[in-house]
């Protein structure tokens, strides 16, 4: 008697649309309309229950491409998905629509927990305001803080992938006055490890650039001692410390796999000045699942005006598809 082959499991990717008063839902709807259904993949759309009333035009955009199946609970949706016969062509265009009353920060925690429990495979996040996170009663002020609470032993770093160059940030959203004290031996070792992982993810074998902390990269100890203490002898495959004000000259873009920057604005100012806020992807290095995100904010002033550019969300979804497919 022939052995029956088991059907391949559906790849399940969550998309949290972020702050309901921002452009997250708009850019997600526009991106999904462009991506169209992907065979063997189900998207789980986390959104606010009131949006169907307030942003009907974007549901029409989604419904022109997808068969939207609405649920009010992730658990119920997952039970339904487990019973799907994925070989039926009519099921290739399903979109799991989660209509929720809870705070958008709760969606992120719920989706990330499902990823940790292997019920979902990847997570794409829309822009979330720190005010909304605070309203949820949590101490964390952003996505990275939420993930760190869920994965307290993980060494997490923010990374940004652009068309022309990529950056990884050593420290989180911390006051400028605390940057140097945070860049201790443990943090630098964690950052080097994360940079190597990012290098592997983007498939590059070029050296990794490391920026100095101080002007002129410390000028051999004349302007601060950090570089002499931590960056004088870099691990193999790293080059630096680069002078920060010249690191992002165009001639360096293709010279290095990525730029390891020591604090938020050191990497994000050049990245966003060049790539803008309509392109590029933010993803988190160190999580046991793939998390990608838009690299722009909530843009409350554009809410429901149909002016938001979806390219960053489009890039975030596509990168998540690529990385979850490769088994990262």
Beta strands, then each sheet from edge to edge (+ up, - down):
strand 1: 11-16
strand 2: 41-48
strand 3: 67-71
strand 4: 94-100
strand 5: 122-125
strand 6: 157-161
strand 7: 166-169
strand 8: 208-211
strand 9: 238-242
strand 10: 259-261
strand 11: 281-285
strand 12: 290-294
sheet 1: 3+ 4+ 2+ 1+ 5+ 12+ 11- 6+ 7- 10- 8- 9-
end
